[in-house]
């Protein structure tokens, strides 16, 4: 068995700190994405509720294809709305979760 140690992969405090910062930044990006997706789902449900309040005109025959198209349209509109500034739900959620998850562990224990 040949075990070799790569001298470039030394564990210095700076390397450990950089790796943890990279992991934290990836986790923060994933958290931001999840919050945006949640906001998109919320907005989509709002669009569905709003669409139910609009009466059918009866001018055209209603079918399954129209329903599927409207659902797809609402979901894409919701995604686009959440991708921009949005309604603020995703941002508020992100800030609260970021504060709770990535804060100093001592502070979190003191709050409990």
N, CA, C and O atoms as a GROMACS GRO file, in nm:
protein
  448
    1UNK      N    1   0.085  -0.117   0.000
    1UNK     CA    2   0.000   0.000   0.000
    1UNK      C    3   0.089   0.123   0.000
    1UNK      O    4   0.181   0.135   0.081
    2UNK      N    5   0.062   0.214  -0.091
    2UNK     CA    6   0.143   0.333  -0.107
    2UNK      C    7   0.065   0.455  -0.057
    2UNK      O    8  -0.031   0.500  -0.119
    3UNK      N    9   0.108   0.507   0.056
    3UNK     CA   10   0.044   0.626   0.112
    3UNK      C   11   0.138   0.745   0.098
    3UNK      O   12   0.251   0.743   0.148
    4UNK      N   13   0.092   0.845   0.030
    4UNK     CA   14   0.173   0.966   0.015
    4UNK      C   15   0.091   1.084   0.061
    4UNK      O   16  -0.032   1.084   0.053
    5UNK      N   17   0.159   1.184   0.109
    5UNK     CA   18   0.095   1.305   0.156
    5UNK      C   19   0.129   1.418   0.059
    5UNK      O   20   0.246   1.441   0.026
    6UNK      N   21   0.026   1.485   0.015
    6UNK     CA   22   0.046   1.597  -0.076
    6UNK      C   23   0.083   1.720   0.007
    6UNK      O   24   0.003   1.765   0.088
    7UNK      N   25   0.204   1.775  -0.013
    7UNK     CA   26   0.246   1.891   0.068
    7UNK      C   27   0.163   2.016   0.040
    7UNK      O   28   0.160   2.109   0.121
    8UNK      N   29   0.096   2.020  -0.076
    8UNK     CA   30   0.014   2.137  -0.108
    8UNK      C   31  -0.116   2.138  -0.028
    8UNK      O   32  -0.183   2.241  -0.018
    9UNK      N   33  -0.152   2.024   0.029
    9UNK     CA   34  -0.279   2.013   0.101
    9UNK      C   35  -0.257   2.021   0.252
    9UNK      O   36  -0.318   1.947   0.328
   10UNK      N   37  -0.172   2.110   0.292
   10UNK     CA   38  -0.146   2.124   0.435
   10UNK      C   39  -0.264   2.192   0.502
   10UNK      O   40  -0.331   2.276   0.442
   11UNK      N   41  -0.288   2.157   0.625
   11UNK     CA   42  -0.400   2.215   0.699
   11UNK      C   43  -0.348   2.330   0.786
   11UNK      O   44  -0.303   2.311   0.898
   12UNK      N   45  -0.355   2.446   0.730
   12UNK     CA   46  -0.321   2.565   0.806
   12UNK      C   47  -0.451   2.632   0.848
   12UNK      O   48  -0.556   2.605   0.790
   13UNK      N   49  -0.445   2.717   0.949
   13UNK     CA   50  -0.568   2.785   0.992
   13UNK      C   51  -0.636   2.862   0.880
   13UNK      O   52  -0.759   2.871   0.876
   14UNK      N   53  -0.557   2.920   0.787
   14UNK     CA   54  -0.616   2.994   0.676
   14UNK      C   55  -0.694   2.901   0.582
   14UNK      O   56  -0.803   2.935   0.537
   15UNK      N   57  -0.636   2.782   0.554
   15UNK     CA   58  -0.703   2.686   0.466
   15UNK      C   59  -0.834   2.637   0.527
   15UNK      O   60  -0.936   2.627   0.459
   16UNK      N   61  -0.829   2.607   0.656
   16UNK     CA   62  -0.950   2.561   0.724
   16UNK      C   63  -1.056   2.671   0.722
   16UNK      O   64  -1.174   2.644   0.699
   17UNK      N   65  -1.013   2.794   0.746
   17UNK     CA   66  -1.108   2.906   0.746
   17UNK      C   67  -1.167   2.927   0.607
   17UNK      O   68  -1.287   2.950   0.594
   18UNK      N   69  -1.083   2.920   0.503
   18UNK     CA   70  -1.132   2.937   0.366
   18UNK      C   71  -1.230   2.827   0.327
   18UNK      O   72  -1.331   2.853   0.261
   19UNK      N   73  -1.201   2.701   0.369
   19UNK     CA   74  -1.291   2.591   0.338
   19UNK      C   75  -1.425   2.610   0.407
   19UNK      O   76  -1.530   2.583   0.348
   20UNK      N   77  -1.423   2.656   0.532
   20UNK     CA   78  -1.549   2.676   0.603
   20UNK      C   79  -1.626   2.792   0.543
   20UNK      O   80  -1.749   2.788   0.537
   21UNK      N   81  -1.555   2.898   0.499
   21UNK     CA   82  -1.622   3.009   0.433
   21UNK      C   83  -1.685   2.966   0.302
   21UNK      O   84  -1.796   3.009   0.268
   22UNK      N   85  -1.615   2.880   0.227
   22UNK     CA   86  -1.669   2.830   0.102
   22UNK      C   87  -1.792   2.744   0.128
   22UNK      O   88  -1.892   2.755   0.057
   23UNK      N   89  -1.785   2.660   0.230
   23UNK     CA   90  -1.900   2.576   0.264
   23UNK      C   91  -2.017   2.663   0.308
   23UNK      O   92  -2.131   2.638   0.269
   24UNK      N   93  -1.988   2.765   0.389
   24UNK     CA   94  -2.094   2.855   0.433
   24UNK      C   95  -2.156   2.929   0.317
   24UNK      O   96  -2.277   2.946   0.312
   25UNK      N   97  -2.073   2.975   0.222
   25UNK     CA   98  -2.128   3.049   0.109
   25UNK      C   99  -2.215   2.958   0.022
   25UNK      O  100  -2.317   3.002  -0.031
   26UNK      N  101  -2.175   2.831   0.006
   26UNK     CA  102  -2.257   2.737  -0.070
   26UNK      C  103  -2.388   2.710   0.002
   26UNK      O  104  -2.494   2.702  -0.061
   27UNK      N  105  -2.382   2.698   0.134
   27UNK     CA  106  -2.504   2.676   0.212
   27UNK      C  107  -2.594   2.799   0.205
   27UNK      O  108  -2.717   2.786   0.197
   28UNK      N  109  -2.535   2.916   0.207
   28UNK     CA  110  -2.615   3.038   0.197
   28UNK      C  111  -2.681   3.050   0.061
   28UNK      O  112  -2.796   3.093   0.052
   29UNK      N  113  -2.610   3.011  -0.044
   29UNK     CA  114  -2.670   3.014  -0.179
   29UNK      C  115  -2.784   2.914  -0.188
   29UNK      O  116  -2.889   2.944  -0.246
   30UNK      N  117  -2.766   2.797  -0.130
   30UNK     CA  118  -2.872   2.696  -0.130
   30UNK      C  119  -2.992   2.745  -0.049
   30UNK      O  120  -3.107   2.722  -0.087
   31UNK      N  121  -2.965   2.811   0.062
   31UNK     CA  122  -3.073   2.866   0.145
   31UNK      C  123  -3.149   2.974   0.070
   31UNK      O  124  -3.272   2.978   0.073
   32UNK      N  125  -3.077   3.061   0.001
   32UNK     CA  126  -3.141   3.168  -0.077
   32UNK      C  127  -3.229   3.107  -0.187
   32UNK      O  128  -3.341   3.153  -0.210
   33UNK      N  129  -3.178   3.005  -0.254
   33UNK     CA  130  -3.254   2.940  -0.361
   33UNK      C  131  -3.381   2.875  -0.304
   33UNK      O  132  -3.488   2.887  -0.364
   34UNK      N  133  -3.369   2.809  -0.192
   34UNK     CA  134  -3.485   2.745  -0.129
   34UNK      C  135  -3.590   2.848  -0.088
   34UNK      O  136  -3.710   2.824  -0.105
   35UNK      N  137  -3.546   2.960  -0.036
   35UNK     CA  138  -3.640   3.065   0.004
   35UNK      C  139  -3.711   3.124  -0.117
   35UNK      O  140  -3.830   3.154  -0.110
   36UNK      N  141  -3.639   3.141  -0.226
   36UNK     CA  142  -3.703   3.190  -0.349
   36UNK      C  143  -3.803   3.089  -0.404
   36UNK      O  144  -3.911   3.127  -0.450
   37UNK      N  145  -3.768   2.961  -0.398
   37UNK     CA  146  -3.861   2.859  -0.445
   37UNK      C  147  -3.987   2.855  -0.358
   37UNK      O  148  -4.097   2.839  -0.410
   38UNK      N  149  -3.969   2.870  -0.228
   38UNK     CA  150  -4.085   2.874  -0.138
   38UNK      C  151  -4.173   2.994  -0.173
   38UNK      O  152  -4.296   2.982  -0.178
   39UNK      N  153  -4.112   3.109  -0.196
   39UNK     CA  154  -4.189   3.227  -0.232
   39UNK      C  155  -4.261   3.206  -0.366
   39UNK      O  156  -4.375   3.251  -0.382
   40UNK      N  157  -4.197   3.139  -0.460
   40UNK     CA  158  -4.261   3.111  -0.588
   40UNK      C  159  -4.383   3.021  -0.570
   40UNK      O  160  -4.486   3.042  -0.634
   41UNK      N  161  -4.372   2.921  -0.484
   41UNK     CA  162  -4.486   2.833  -0.457
   41UNK      C  163  -4.599   2.911  -0.391
   41UNK      O  164  -4.716   2.893  -0.425
   42UNK      N  165  -4.564   2.997  -0.298
   42UNK     CA  166  -4.664   3.080  -0.231
   42UNK      C  167  -4.735   3.172  -0.331
   42UNK      O  168  -4.857   3.184  -0.329
   43UNK      N  169  -4.658   3.235  -0.417
   43UNK     CA  170  -4.715   3.327  -0.517
   43UNK      C  171  -4.802   3.248  -0.615
   43UNK      O  172  -4.907   3.296  -0.657
   44UNK      N  173  -4.758   3.127  -0.652
   44UNK     CA  174  -4.836   3.043  -0.742
   44UNK      C  175  -4.973   3.012  -0.680
   44UNK      O  176  -5.075   3.018  -0.750
   45UNK      N  177  -4.976   2.978  -0.554
   45UNK     CA  178  -5.104   2.951  -0.487
   45UNK      C  179  -5.191   3.076  -0.485
   45UNK      O  180  -5.313   3.068  -0.500
   46UNK      N  181  -5.129   3.190  -0.468
   46UNK     CA  182  -5.204   3.315  -0.470
   46UNK      C  183  -5.263   3.339  -0.610
   46UNK      O  184  -5.379   3.379  -0.622
   47UNK      N  185  -5.184   3.313  -0.714
   47UNK     CA  186  -5.234   3.329  -0.851
   47UNK      C  187  -5.351   3.234  -0.878
   47UNK      O  188  -5.449   3.273  -0.942
   48UNK      N  189  -5.339   3.110  -0.829
   48UNK     CA  190  -5.448   3.014  -0.849
   48UNK      C  191  -5.577   3.064  -0.783
   48UNK      O  192  -5.685   3.056  -0.841
   49UNK      N  193  -5.564   3.115  -0.661
   49UNK     CA  194  -5.680   3.168  -0.590
   49UNK      C  195  -5.738   3.288  -0.663
   49UNK      O  196  -5.860   3.302  -0.672
   50UNK      N  197  -5.654   3.372  -0.714
   50UNK     CA  198  -5.702   3.490  -0.786
   50UNK      C  199  -5.772   3.447  -0.915
   50UNK      O  200  -5.874   3.506  -0.953
   51UNK      N  201  -5.719   3.346  -0.983
   51UNK     CA  202  -5.779   3.300  -1.108
   51UNK      C  203  -5.918   3.242  -1.084
   51UNK      O  204  -6.006   3.254  -1.170
   52UNK      N  205  -5.940   3.179  -0.968
   52UNK     CA  206  -6.071   3.121  -0.937
   52UNK      C  207  -6.178   3.228  -0.922
   52UNK      O  208  -6.297   3.200  -0.941
   53UNK      N  209  -6.139   3.351  -0.889
   53UNK     CA  210  -6.238   3.457  -0.870
   53UNK      C  211  -6.285   3.517  -1.001
   53UNK      O  212  -6.386   3.587  -1.004
   54UNK      N  213  -6.212   3.491  -1.110
   54UNK     CA  214  -6.250   3.545  -1.241
   54UNK      C  215  -6.356   3.454  -1.302
   54UNK      O  216  -6.331   3.335  -1.320
   55UNK      N  217  -6.472   3.507  -1.335
   55UNK     CA  218  -6.577   3.422  -1.393
   55UNK      C  219  -6.542   3.379  -1.536
   55UNK      O  220  -6.477   3.453  -1.610
   56UNK      N  221  -6.587   3.260  -1.572
   56UNK     CA  222  -6.568   3.211  -1.709
   56UNK      C  223  -6.657   3.291  -1.803
   56UNK      O  224  -6.773   3.320  -1.773
   57UNK      N  225  -6.601   3.327  -1.918
   57UNK     CA  226  -6.677   3.408  -2.013
   57UNK      C  227  -6.775   3.323  -2.094
   57UNK      O  228  -6.877   3.373  -2.141
   58UNK      N  229  -6.744   3.196  -2.109
   58UNK     CA  230  -6.831   3.110  -2.187
   58UNK      C  231  -6.815   3.127  -2.336
   58UNK      O  232  -6.884   3.060  -2.413
   59UNK      N  233  -6.727   3.214  -2.380
   59UNK     CA  234  -6.709   3.238  -2.522
   59UNK      C  235  -6.639   3.121  -2.591
   59UNK      O  236  -6.672   3.085  -2.704
   60UNK      N  237  -6.542   3.061  -2.520
   60UNK     CA  238  -6.468   2.948  -2.575
   60UNK      C  239  -6.493   2.825  -2.490
   60UNK      O  240  -6.517   2.835  -2.369
   61UNK      N  241  -6.487   2.710  -2.553
   61UNK     CA  242  -6.505   2.585  -2.480
   61UNK      C  243  -6.383   2.561  -2.392
   61UNK      O  244  -6.269   2.573  -2.437
   62UNK      N  245  -6.409   2.527  -2.269
   62UNK     CA  246  -6.300   2.506  -2.174
   62UNK      C  247  -6.257   2.359  -2.178
   62UNK      O  248  -6.341   2.270  -2.184
   63UNK      N  249  -6.126   2.336  -2.176
   63UNK     CA  250  -6.075   2.200  -2.183
   63UNK      C  251  -5.956   2.179  -2.091
   63UNK      O  252  -5.912   2.271  -2.022
   64UNK      N  253  -5.906   2.057  -2.092
   64UNK     CA  254  -5.792   2.020  -2.008
   64UNK      C  255  -5.667   2.096  -2.051
   64UNK      O  256  -5.588   2.139  -1.967
   65UNK      N  257  -5.648   2.112  -2.180
   65UNK     CA  258  -5.530   2.180  -2.232
   65UNK      C  259  -5.523   2.324  -2.182
   65UNK      O  260  -5.416   2.373  -2.148
   66UNK      N  261  -5.638   2.390  -2.177
   66UNK     CA  262  -5.640   2.528  -2.129
   66UNK      C  263  -5.603   2.534  -1.980
   66UNK      O  264  -5.531   2.623  -1.937
   67UNK      N  265  -5.654   2.438  -1.903
   67UNK     CA  266  -5.622   2.434  -1.760
   67UNK      C  267  -5.472   2.411  -1.738
   67UNK      O  268  -5.411   2.476  -1.653
   68UNK      N  269  -5.415   2.319  -1.814
   68UNK     CA  270  -5.272   2.290  -1.802
   68UNK      C  271  -5.190   2.413  -1.841
   68UNK      O  272  -5.092   2.447  -1.774
   69UNK      N  273  -5.229   2.478  -1.948
   69UNK     CA  274  -5.158   2.598  -1.993
   69UNK      C  275  -5.164   2.707  -1.886
   69UNK      O  276  -5.063   2.771  -1.858
   70UNK      N  277  -5.281   2.729  -1.827
   70UNK     CA  278  -5.295   2.832  -1.724
   70UNK      C  279  -5.210   2.800  -1.601
   70UNK      O  280  -5.150   2.890  -1.542
   71UNK      N  281  -5.206   2.672  -1.562
   71UNK     CA  282  -5.123   2.633  -1.448
   71UNK      C  283  -4.975   2.656  -1.477
   71UNK      O  284  -4.902   2.706  -1.392
   72UNK      N  285  -4.933   2.621  -1.598
   72UNK     CA  286  -4.793   2.642  -1.636
   72UNK      C  287  -4.760   2.791  -1.642
   72UNK      O  288  -4.653   2.833  -1.598
   73UNK      N  289  -4.852   2.869  -1.695
   73UNK     CA  290  -4.833   3.013  -1.704
   73UNK      C  291  -4.823   3.074  -1.564
   73UNK      O  292  -4.735   3.156  -1.538
   74UNK      N  293  -4.912   3.034  -1.475
   74UNK     CA  294  -4.910   3.087  -1.338
   74UNK      C  295  -4.780   3.051  -1.267
   74UNK      O  296  -4.722   3.133  -1.196
   75UNK      N  297  -4.734   2.927  -1.286
   75UNK     CA  298  -4.610   2.885  -1.219
   75UNK      C  299  -4.491   2.962  -1.272
   75UNK      O  300  -4.404   3.003  -1.194
   76UNK      N  301  -4.484   2.984  -1.401
   76UNK     CA  302  -4.372   3.060  -1.458
   76UNK      C  303  -4.376   3.205  -1.413
   76UNK      O  304  -4.273   3.264  -1.383
   77UNK      N  305  -4.496   3.263  -1.410
   77UNK     CA  306  -4.509   3.400  -1.360
   77UNK      C  307  -4.467   3.410  -1.214
   77UNK      O  308  -4.403   3.507  -1.173
   78UNK      N  309  -4.502   3.309  -1.136
   78UNK     CA  310  -4.464   3.306  -0.995
   78UNK      C  311  -4.312   3.296  -0.980
   78UNK      O  312  -4.253   3.365  -0.896
   79UNK      N  313  -4.249   3.212  -1.062
   79UNK     CA  314  -4.102   3.199  -1.057
   79UNK      C  315  -4.034   3.330  -1.093
   79UNK      O  316  -3.938   3.371  -1.028
   80UNK      N  317  -4.084   3.395  -1.197
   80UNK     CA  318  -4.024   3.521  -1.240
   80UNK      C  319  -4.044   3.630  -1.134
   80UNK      O  320  -3.955   3.711  -1.111
   81UNK      N  321  -4.160   3.630  -1.072
   81UNK     CA  322  -4.186   3.729  -0.965
   81UNK      C  323  -4.092   3.706  -0.848
   81UNK      O  324  -4.035   3.802  -0.796
   82UNK      N  325  -4.075   3.580  -0.806
   82UNK     CA  326  -3.988   3.549  -0.693
   82UNK      C  327  -3.841   3.567  -0.726
   82UNK      O  328  -3.761   3.595  -0.637
   83UNK      N  329  -3.803   3.552  -0.853
   83UNK     CA  330  -3.662   3.566  -0.893
   83UNK      C  331  -3.615   3.709  -0.881
   83UNK      O  332  -3.498   3.733  -0.854
   84UNK      N  333  -3.703   3.804  -0.902
   84UNK     CA  334  -3.666   3.944  -0.889
   84UNK      C  335  -3.674   3.987  -0.743
   84UNK      O  336  -3.629   3.916  -0.654
   85UNK      N  337  -3.729   4.102  -0.722
   85UNK     CA  338  -3.745   4.153  -0.585
   85UNK      C  339  -3.850   4.070  -0.511
   85UNK      O  340  -3.838   4.048  -0.391
   86UNK      N  341  -3.951   4.025  -0.583
   86UNK     CA  342  -4.055   3.942  -0.523
   86UNK      C  343  -4.145   4.022  -0.432
   86UNK      O  344  -4.155   4.144  -0.442
   87UNK      N  345  -4.210   3.951  -0.343
   87UNK     CA  346  -4.301   4.014  -0.248
   87UNK      C  347  -4.232   4.043  -0.116
   87UNK      O  348  -4.288   4.111  -0.030
   88UNK      N  349  -4.113   3.991  -0.099
   88UNK     CA  350  -4.040   4.012   0.025
   88UNK      C  351  -4.047   3.894   0.120
   88UNK      O  352  -3.978   3.893   0.222
   89UNK      N  353  -4.130   3.797   0.089
   89UNK     CA  354  -4.144   3.680   0.177
   89UNK      C  355  -4.016   3.599   0.177
   89UNK      O  356  -3.966   3.560   0.283
   90UNK      N  357  -3.962   3.573   0.059
   90UNK     CA  358  -3.838   3.495   0.048
   90UNK      C  359  -3.721   3.566   0.114
   90UNK      O  360  -3.638   3.502   0.179
   91UNK      N  361  -3.714   3.697   0.099
   91UNK     CA  362  -3.605   3.774   0.160
   91UNK      C  363  -3.615   3.770   0.312
   91UNK      O  364  -3.515   3.750   0.381
   92UNK      N  365  -3.735   3.790   0.364
   92UNK     CA  366  -3.754   3.786   0.509
   92UNK      C  367  -3.723   3.648   0.565
   92UNK      O  368  -3.660   3.636   0.670
   93UNK      N  369  -3.766   3.545   0.495
   93UNK     CA  370  -3.738   3.408   0.537
   93UNK      C  371  -3.588   3.381   0.536
   93UNK      O  372  -3.534   3.321   0.629
   94UNK      N  373  -3.521   3.425   0.430
   94UNK     CA  374  -3.377   3.405   0.417
   94UNK      C  375  -3.303   3.472   0.532
   94UNK      O  376  -3.214   3.412   0.593
   95UNK      N  377  -3.340   3.595   0.561
   95UNK     CA  378  -3.272   3.669   0.669
   95UNK      C  379  -3.292   3.603   0.804
   95UNK      O  380  -3.199   3.594   0.884
   96UNK      N  381  -3.414   3.556   0.830
   96UNK     CA  382  -3.440   3.490   0.958
   96UNK      C  383  -3.366   3.358   0.970
   96UNK      O  384  -3.307   3.328   1.073
   97UNK      N  385  -3.370   3.278   0.864
   97UNK     CA  386  -3.303   3.148   0.868
   97UNK      C  387  -3.151   3.163   0.870
   97UNK      O  388  -3.082   3.087   0.937
   98UNK      N  389  -3.101   3.260   0.798
   98UNK     CA  390  -2.957   3.284   0.795
   98UNK      C  391  -2.910   3.325   0.935
   98UNK      O  392  -2.808   3.277   0.984
   99UNK      N  393  -2.984   3.413   0.996
   99UNK     CA  394  -2.950   3.461   1.129
   99UNK      C  395  -2.951   3.347   1.230
   99UNK      O  396  -2.862   3.337   1.315
  100UNK      N  397  -3.051   3.260   1.220
  100UNK     CA  398  -3.065   3.149   1.315
  100UNK      C  399  -2.961   3.040   1.289
  100UNK      O  400  -2.902   2.987   1.383
  101UNK      N  401  -2.938   3.008   1.163
  101UNK     CA  402  -2.851   2.896   1.129
  101UNK      C  403  -2.703   2.932   1.131
  101UNK      O  404  -2.620   2.849   1.171
  102UNK      N  405  -2.668   3.052   1.090
  102UNK     CA  406  -2.527   3.087   1.074
  102UNK      C  407  -2.478   3.185   1.179
  102UNK      O  408  -2.371   3.244   1.163
  103UNK      N  409  -2.554   3.202   1.286
  103UNK     CA  410  -2.508   3.293   1.391
  103UNK      C  411  -2.409   3.221   1.482
  103UNK      O  412  -2.384   3.101   1.466
  104UNK      N  413  -2.356   3.293   1.575
  104UNK     CA  414  -2.261   3.238   1.669
  104UNK      C  415  -2.331   3.133   1.756
  104UNK      O  416  -2.436   3.163   1.813
  105UNK      N  417  -2.276   3.011   1.769
  105UNK     CA  418  -2.343   2.907   1.847
  105UNK      C  419  -2.366   2.946   1.992
  105UNK      O  420  -2.464   2.903   2.053
  106UNK      N  421  -2.278   3.028   2.048
  106UNK     CA  422  -2.296   3.071   2.186
  106UNK      C  423  -2.422   3.156   2.200
  106UNK      O  424  -2.496   3.142   2.298
  107UNK      N  425  -2.447   3.243   2.102
  107UNK     CA  426  -2.565   3.328   2.106
  107UNK      C  427  -2.693   3.247   2.094
  107UNK      O  428  -2.793   3.278   2.159
  108UNK      N  429  -2.690   3.142   2.010
  108UNK     CA  430  -2.808   3.060   1.991
  108UNK      C  431  -2.840   2.987   2.120
  108UNK      O  432  -2.957   2.977   2.158
  109UNK      N  433  -2.737   2.934   2.190
  109UNK     CA  434  -2.760   2.863   2.314
  109UNK      C  435  -2.811   2.956   2.423
  109UNK      O  436  -2.891   2.914   2.507
  110UNK      N  437  -2.768   3.080   2.424
  110UNK     CA  438  -2.813   3.174   2.524
  110UNK      C  439  -2.960   3.209   2.506
  110UNK      O  440  -3.029   3.236   2.604
  111UNK      N  441  -3.008   3.209   2.380
  111UNK     CA  442  -3.147   3.243   2.353
  111UNK      C  443  -3.241   3.132   2.396
  111UNK      O  444  -3.357   3.160   2.428
  112UNK      N  445  -3.195   3.007   2.400
  112UNK     CA  446  -3.282   2.892   2.435
  112UNK      C  447  -3.322   2.895   2.577
  112UNK      O  448  -3.395   2.807   2.623
   0.00000   0.00000   0.00000
